[in-house]
Amino acid sequence: EISILVTPIRPGHDGDGCQEAYSFSNGVEALPRMPIVELREKWCRRGECDGFTDGGGVKIGRSCMQNNLRVVTYNILADLYAGREVDNHLMYGHCNMQDLSRQRRMPMIVAEILSYDADIVCLQEVDASIHDSLLRPVLEANGYQGFYSNKVSSQQEGCSMFWSTAAFELANDDDTRTFPLRSLLAKEHGENELSRHHGSHYYDAMSNVNDVVELERWESMNGIHDLFENHDEVRKVFQESVGQIVQIVRLTPKQTSQSFCTTKPESIVVANTHLFYHPMADHIRILQAYAVCHKLDEIRREGQYPDPVLICGDFNSGPLSGAVRLLTHRSVLPSDNDCWKHLNVYRWECGDSENIQYMIDHGYLCNYSSPDEAIESSYIDEEFFDAHGDDSSLDASVSRKSTKDESSNETINSIIPPAIELPSSFPTLASGCLKVPQFTNYAVDFVETLDYVFASKPSEREPYGFKPQGEAPMLTEDMVKNYVAMPNEAMPSDHVAVVCDFEWLKN
């Protein structure tokens, strides 16, 4: 163990009484090899502008020198969960406990994040202590500003968002907000039935500020409120049980005398979230995604004109899920059976003994005696349309998937689901990934794409927006299978960071 006493000294002050003591018990070792960083090194260096600074000697970010923006979303696997045991089953039994320690994993995660040189970084499953003691000080020292938001839970875990001060102006406290998702679909205080059916007045992006136009209201709120009134279990789960939050920040892009970019808006609004996890709760995640969009639209309209938006996070939803369908295709209808198939089946109690068995059956919990035994229990995918093909995009995958499920007849006092639709006043979203990744989460017995970056497109109504320029190379299954699954000695999380470049656009 090494102990160090630090005495701050400056002219006129000898530091007496201001000493700080530190003790270190873990030996310093070289950073482990990380295949994901090696795979992405060349891609991440494209568009660098080394040597360029503004008048004050501050490094100019990539988005100031060029017309692009780099965004990262990353579920870093909270230390709270990494070594967890449930009913004597390790969450990650394929992995050595030493490789799961925070002292090993967290420096790897920080090094990986910094290697991306991103303008915006959205993180999920962040321990509050890790944010305060490691992420915030290290990223601030590397030119980032950010904030942390805990889930509505006694567990000290939540989301963190950071942005480059080379690309954006410093944000004020009023610009950073956190909202519990459970509160975002409640009826407005004092709202009556008459006002529910009238349109809302917004400033149109293409109109003079003095011209007010009638835009389509968020009419699906009516159906959601009716669902809550008629379905006690859905209301209880959404409004009383789940603890997910959304972080929202308004950022002002930095302009410099050397900037080549003339297509940036005055500000943008960014959301970071981590939706409910349960595999039988796709309908809850649809409502959560709708709630995020509704709040985001409200905040982006607080200025003179509506801001373009970015939505990032771990949606716990595959490419063919209801939540992703809503964001990419703007609606989820009652006839979309796959999205609602557990509406009348799922109960919050499924999170107890039934859920433990589900997690054991699907590899989240395991007690394998060796990695070979885990491999022998390999996951066999269900037969369905592959949304991850070489030519697949989110736009194509959802529309090509059949919405009928003739075999689904699991209903208990069946309640017809509402139509959930985004109004025309909300911008069209594009995925930052030009091709659907094969996976962003790789467990022993579960492999799926769950993490996304969505950006608004410009239109006649939305003068500013983004155009996806592509994503960083993704890990292949063969790369992961060398280590059985994630996390492992070379991959510090069970998720893959999604890194996307966007071009700033003005219509």
Salt bridges, closest charged atoms under 4 A:
GLU38 OE2 - ARG33 NE 3.22
GLU48 OE1 - ARG45 NH2 3.33
ASP79 OD2 - ARG102 NH1 3.85
ASP99 OD1 - ARG104 NE 3.21
ASP117 OD2 - ARG62 NH2 3.10
ASP119 OD2 - ARG62 NH1 3.48
GLU140 OE1 - ARG136 NH1 3.56
GLU157 OE1 - LYS151 NZ 3.04
GLU191 OE2 - ARG217 NH2 3.35
GLU193 OE2 - ARG196 NH1 2.80
ASP204 OD2 - ARG461 NE 3.41
GLU214 OE1 - HIS201 ND1 3.36
GLU229 OE2 - LYS187 NZ 2.87
GLU233 OE1 - LYS236 NZ 3.55
GLU240 OE2 - ARG235 NH1 2.69
ASP297 OD1 - ARG300 NE 2.64
ASP297 OD1 - ARG301 NE 3.20
GLU298 OE2 - LYS295 NZ 3.07
GLU302 OE1 - ARG177 NH2 2.53
GLU302 OE1 - ARG250 NH1 3.47
ASP307 OD2 - ARG250 NE 2.96
ASP314 OD2 - HIS274 NE2 3.05
ASP314 OD2 - HIS495 NE2 3.65
ASP336 OD1 - ARG325 NH1 3.81
ASP338 OD2 - LYS401 NZ 2.74
GLU349 OE2 - LYS236 NZ 3.48
ASP386 OD1 - HIS388 ND1 3.16
GLU448 OE1 - HIS388 NE2 3.05
ASP451 OD1 - HIS495 ND1 2.85
GLU462 OE2 - ARG300 NH2 2.70
GLU477 OE1 - LYS481 NZ 3.96
ASP501 OD2 - ARG46 NH2 3.31
ASP501 OD1 - ARG70 NE 2.78
